[in-house]
Amino acid sequence: MQGQASPPPRLLDGGGALEVQLGGEPHRFHAIWLRDNAQDAATRSPGNGQRLITLLDIPRETRIADARWDEGGLTVRFEPDGKVVGFDPDWLLSRTYDKPAPPAAGWTGPEISRWDASLGDQGPVERYHVVRTDPGARLRWLRTVQRYGFARLTEAPTTSGGCLEVARLFGYVRETNYGRTFDVRAEVDPSNLAYTNLGLQAHTDNPYRDPAPGLQILACLENSVEGGESIVIDGFKVAQELQAQSPHGFELLAKYCARFEYAGSKGVRLRSKRPVIELGPDGELISIRFNNRSAAPFTDIPYDDMADYYAAYRRMAELIEEPALAVRFKLTPGDLFIVDNLRVLHARSAITSGGERWLQGCYADKDGLSSTLAALEEDSAEH
């Protein structure tokens, strides 16, 4: 038992905080944090886990009167209301906030693995019908998307709308002005350069939306052309390389907002203002937005920083073109890939022959994938 193996909890600051041993290390928790995060049925709904009280229902002067280990875990008694709450030690350990300050800006969590061309054929590939029918395979595939921001499927439907079936494996389709699905094939009068035979520079899709789609699925229905290889680049790896080479340039691309816009269809005028490299307040690398085709004039960078900003922007574009950072593959009918559109850039080499190349895509958001992944992990742990 935790109580037998660990020293007694220790009150700090007159009961304003508590120190307990978890996982062999001391961890501190504030009284107000513990009270606010109590898991008892009077504080949290047993059915959905949502909080049943507001912060204003907790006395401002809340303190810990007593804390001890017992058979149920950690039991804490609060004053002045006399509330007694039990805490599971594993639950506390997984949510401890008493840890060193975040590392330097640009950090990512242990669930993220940055990659380059060496990922190659070792990259994650699953079969559609297995992922569809086997929860374990689906969990494995979704973990791959979370870790690498990129994954592939084979033997997927080659009928129009098949990409929607893939999206339904984990979440919901994001409908846009392009529709629930969009077809990537050459057009006579294209509304987007993707609908040509030209090569496309690596980019993230739709940075002019607020918010931009979190996920993109591209499925191959037909492909009889030469060229037209698909290319993916880990934007987080690009950011890491840029930061190592030019810390000041990395800082500028994260500090100032770029602007993006799209006006390719009648009645559509999309605009957004976001940094190319987005960091959280604690310096965590959150997202990458890079799309030169959709970049509007930058008007949010001071005159004194504009030249250096463009130098950093150019260096980032050069890194994106580095073969050593790119994974390339040729899609055949039934193949598809999914990318975290706020991390992984995708590109296409030029189509150099006649024939038919028909990809169909759709967008989805990351909350659905994250929810399905968490639910599958919970089910897996229970079994």
Summary of the structure (lengths in Angstrom):
residues: 383
radius of gyration: 25.0
end to end distance: 23.0
largest distance: 79.1
contacts: 1142
relative contact order: 0.16
helix: 31%
strand: 30%
